[in-house]
Amino acid sequence: MKAVRIHEFGGPEKVRLEDIPIPKVTRGKALVRIRAAGVNPVDWAVREQIYNPKGADRVPLTLGQDFAGLIEKIGAGSKTPLREGDEVFGEVFGSFAEFALVPLKHLVKKPASLDWKIAAALPMPALTAWQAIVDTAGARPGMRFLIHGASGGVGSFAAQFARWKGAEVAATASEASAAWLRSLGVDPVIDYQRERFEEKVREVDVVLDPLGGETQARSFGVLKRGGMLINLIEDIDEDAAKKAGVRTVDFGMEYDVEDLEQIAALVAQGLIEPHISKVLPLDQARQALDLNQQGKSHGKVVLEV
């Protein structure tokens, strides 16, 4: 089978498309024929040895995590309501390939109305946004959010979940995504390259910050006292937070099949839409990773397998 692999950790030049054996199916797992794979920052972070949890901590390594595909075979003796031929999606390390071996308990049935690319765009960014906006922040009518990086994978879902819950949303984003965000009811949409968000918004209840650094430092000033900053990437400046009188959350997503089922149902109903900006073939995985890493995708990049 074809797979996007690295044999050393490092930059884009380490990525190559190779032929490797199809994995052997074992009890409790399913062999999934991958039809599409979502590209996330974690994928190039794994490649560069910035983020390497168990399963992505040694080479040679097949890249990728989010996927949608078809169950080709279920391990003998497995207990599961799933059947061979079922359309599924979810997360597993090694999704940039024609096949992947996935624990059955991690698979979610794909609603029939969702195509492969949409399903593959959901798992990591949508779960992160859901658990940050719905579970942690408790979005509801009357709340005001500032979503940084709202044209990206996590930010675009976060803005939609907050709006779905009836909250007001302001966002920083690239100009290329401004019209799409405004169509969701996001107001104002602030071009981070030309405008200062602290001059456009104030007294917000929650800031979602996937950027850290200067953005985090400036964000404390737009939060109302008692507000919340949810940080996705860096250490939080607790002294600055205390001075501003705000709460902070050092956030980490947990993979949750039930959450993913709820999200998929909303997408199937047309209430939430992945912001897919580019679809590339598997053999252009290196270019897809570069677009994501350089912030040039202006939305979600998906590989079609």
C-alpha positions in Angstrom: 0.0 0.0 0.0 1.1 3.6 -0.4 1.9 5.6 2.7 3.4 9.0 3.5 6.4 8.2 5.7 9.4 9.7 7.5 12.6 7.8 8.5 14.1 10.7 10.4 12.5 13.6 12.3 12.9 17.0 10.7 11.7 19.3 8.0 9.6 18.8 4.8 12.4 17.1 3.0 12.0 14.1 5.3 8.6 13.3 3.9 8.3 10.6 1.2 5.6 8.4 -0.4 6.5 4.7 -0.1 5.1 1.3 -0.6 4.8 -0.7 2.6 2.9 -3.9 3.6 -0.8 -3.7 4.5 -1.0 -4.1 8.3 -2.2 -7.4 9.8 -5.6 -7.2 11.4 -5.7 -8.2 15.1 -8.4 -8.7 17.7 -10.1 -5.4 18.8 -9.0 -3.6 15.6 -10.3 -2.9 12.1 -8.4 -2.5 8.9 -9.8 0.7 7.3 -9.4 1.6 3.7 -8.7 5.3 3.9 -10.6 7.5 1.5 -9.6 10.9 2.9 -7.3 12.3 5.7 -7.4 15.7 7.4 -4.2 17.7 7.8 -3.6 19.3 11.2 -0.7 21.2 12.9 0.0 18.1 14.9 1.1 16.3 11.8 4.0 18.5 11.0 4.7 18.9 14.8 5.1 15.1 14.9 7.4 15.2 11.8 9.6 17.9 13.5 9.7 16.0 16.8 7.8 18.8 18.6 4.9 16.6 19.7 5.4 12.9 19.8 3.1 10.9 22.1 3.2 7.1 22.2 2.4 5.8 18.7 4.2 8.7 17.0 7.5 8.7 18.9 9.8 6.5 16.7 10.7 6.2 13.1 10.1 4.9 10.5 6.6 6.5 10.9 3.5 7.0 8.8 2.2 10.5 9.2 -1.4 11.7 9.7 -4.1 11.3 12.3 -7.6 12.2 11.1 -9.3 10.0 8.6 -12.5 8.8 7.0 -12.8 5.4 5.3 -14.4 2.0 4.9 -13.9 -1.0 7.2 -12.2 -3.6 5.1 -11.7 -6.3 7.7 -12.4 -6.7 11.4 -10.0 -8.7 13.6 -11.2 -12.2 14.5 -12.9 -12.5 17.9 -13.7 -8.8 18.1 -16.9 -7.7 19.8 -18.4 -4.7 18.1 -21.6 -3.5 16.5 -19.6 -2.4 13.5 -19.5 -4.5 10.4 -17.1 -4.9 7.4 -18.2 -2.4 4.8 -19.3 0.2 7.3 -18.3 3.8 6.5 -16.4 5.2 9.5 -14.2 8.1 10.6 -12.0 9.0 13.5 -8.4 9.4 14.6 -5.4 7.1 14.4 -1.7 7.7 14.0 -0.7 6.8 10.4 -3.8 8.0 8.5 -1.8 9.3 5.5 -2.0 5.9 3.8 -4.2 3.7 1.8 -5.0 1.5 4.8 -4.7 2.0 8.6 -5.2 -0.3 11.5 -7.6 1.3 14.0 -9.0 0.3 17.4 -12.6 -0.5 17.0 -13.5 1.5 20.0 -12.2 4.7 18.3 -14.3 4.4 15.2 -17.4 6.5 14.6 -20.0 5.6 11.9 -20.1 8.2 9.2 -23.5 9.7 8.5 -24.4 8.6 5.0 -25.0 12.3 3.9 -21.4 13.3 4.7 -18.8 12.8 2.0 -15.4 11.4 2.8 -13.6 14.8 2.8 -16.0 16.4 5.2 -15.8 13.5 7.6 -12.0 13.5 7.5 -12.0 17.2 8.3 -13.8 16.8 11.6 -12.1 14.8 14.3 -9.2 16.7 15.9 -10.2 20.3 15.1 -13.9 19.8 15.8 -13.4 17.9 19.0 -10.9 20.6 20.2 -13.4 23.4 19.4 -16.4 21.5 20.9 -14.6 20.7 24.2 -13.3 24.3 24.5 -16.4 26.2 23.5 -19.3 24.0 24.6 -17.8 22.0 27.5 -15.2 24.4 29.0 -16.6 27.8 28.2 -20.3 26.8 28.4 -21.3 28.9 25.4 -24.9 30.3 25.7 -26.9 33.3 24.6 -25.6 36.6 26.0 -22.0 35.5 26.0 -19.4 37.3 23.9 -16.4 35.4 22.4 -13.2 36.4 20.7 -11.9 33.6 18.5 -8.3 34.0 17.3 -7.3 32.3 14.1 -10.9 31.7 13.1 -10.0 30.8 9.5 -8.1 27.7 10.8 -9.4 24.3 11.6 -10.1 24.7 15.3 -11.1 28.4 15.1 -13.6 27.9 12.3 -15.4 25.2 14.3 -15.1 27.2 17.5 -16.8 30.2 15.9 -19.6 28.0 14.6 -20.2 26.2 17.9 -20.4 29.5 19.8 -22.9 30.9 17.2 -24.9 27.7 17.3 -25.2 28.1 21.1 -26.5 31.6 20.6 -23.4 33.5 21.6 -21.9 36.6 20.0 -18.6 36.0 18.2 -15.8 38.3 17.1 -12.8 36.8 15.3 -9.4 37.5 14.0 -8.7 35.9 10.7 -7.2 36.3 7.2 -9.0 38.5 4.8 -9.5 35.5 2.5 -11.9 34.0 5.1 -13.7 37.1 6.2 -16.7 36.8 3.9 -17.3 33.2 5.0 -17.1 34.1 8.7 -19.5 37.0 8.3 -21.9 34.6 6.6 -21.9 32.7 9.9 -22.9 35.9 11.9 -19.4 36.6 13.1 -19.0 40.3 13.8 -16.6 41.9 13.7 -14.1 39.9 11.6 -10.7 41.5 12.2 -7.9 41.2 9.7 -5.0 40.4 11.9 -2.5 41.6 9.4 -3.9 45.2 9.2 -6.0 45.7 12.4 -5.4 45.6 16.1 -8.2 43.4 17.7 -8.0 45.4 21.0 -9.2 48.4 19.1 -12.2 46.6 17.8 -13.5 44.5 20.8 -13.7 44.8 24.5 -15.5 43.3 27.5 -15.6 39.8 26.0 -16.4 36.8 28.2 -14.1 34.3 26.6 -11.0 34.4 24.4 -10.0 31.3 22.5 -6.2 31.6 21.9 -4.4 29.0 19.6 -1.5 31.4 19.1 0.0 32.4 22.4 2.8 34.9 22.7 1.9 38.5 21.9 -1.6 37.6 21.0 -2.2 36.1 24.5 -0.6 39.2 26.1 -2.9 41.6 24.2 -5.9 39.4 24.8 -6.0 39.9 28.6 -6.9 43.5 28.0 -10.1 42.7 26.0 -11.6 40.3 28.6 -14.0 41.5 31.2 -13.0 40.9 34.8 -13.9 37.3 35.6 -13.7 36.4 31.9 -11.9 33.3 30.6 -8.9 32.8 28.4 -8.6 29.3 26.9 -5.1 28.7 25.6 -4.4 25.9 23.2 -0.7 26.1 22.6 1.7 27.8 25.1 2.2 28.3 28.8 -0.1 31.0 30.2 1.2 34.1 31.8 -0.5 33.7 35.2 0.8 37.0 36.5 -0.8 38.9 33.7 -4.0 36.9 34.1 -4.2 37.7 37.8 -3.5 41.4 37.1 -6.4 41.4 34.5 -8.7 39.6 36.9 -9.4 36.8 34.5 -9.5 33.0 34.6 -7.3 30.8 32.5 -7.6 27.3 31.1 -4.5 25.4 29.8 -6.6 23.3 27.4 -6.0 19.9 26.0 -8.4 17.9 23.9 -9.4 14.3 24.8 -10.6 12.0 22.1 -14.2 11.2 22.7 -16.4 9.1 20.4 -19.7 10.4 21.8 -18.6 14.0 21.3 -17.6 13.2 17.7 -21.0 11.5 17.1 -22.8 14.7 18.3 -20.6 16.8 16.0 -21.2 14.6 13.0 -25.0 14.8 13.6 -24.9 18.6 13.5 -22.8 18.6 10.3 -25.3 16.1 8.8 -28.1 18.5 9.7 -26.3 21.3 7.9 -25.9 23.3 11.2 -22.1 23.1 11.2 -19.8 23.1 8.1 -16.1 22.3 7.9 -14.1 25.2 6.3 -12.3 23.1 3.6 -10.2 25.3 1.4 -8.1 22.8 -0.5 -8.2 19.1 -1.4 -4.9 17.5 -2.5 -4.0 13.9 -3.5 -2.0 11.7 -1.2 1.2 12.1 -3.1 1.0 15.9 -2.4 1.0 15.4 1.4 4.3 17.3 1.8 2.8 20.3 0.1 -0.4 20.0 2.3 1.8 20.0 5.4 3.7 23.0 4.2 0.4 25.0 3.6 -0.8 24.2 7.1 2.5 25.0 8.8 3.0 28.3 6.9 -0.6 29.4 7.6 -1.4 29.7 3.9 -4.3 27.3 3.6 -7.0 29.8 4.8 -9.0 26.9 6.0 -8.8 23.1 6.2 -6.6 21.0 3.9 -7.7 17.5 3.2 -5.9 14.7 1.4 -7.9 12.5 -0.9 -6.7 8.9 -1.0 
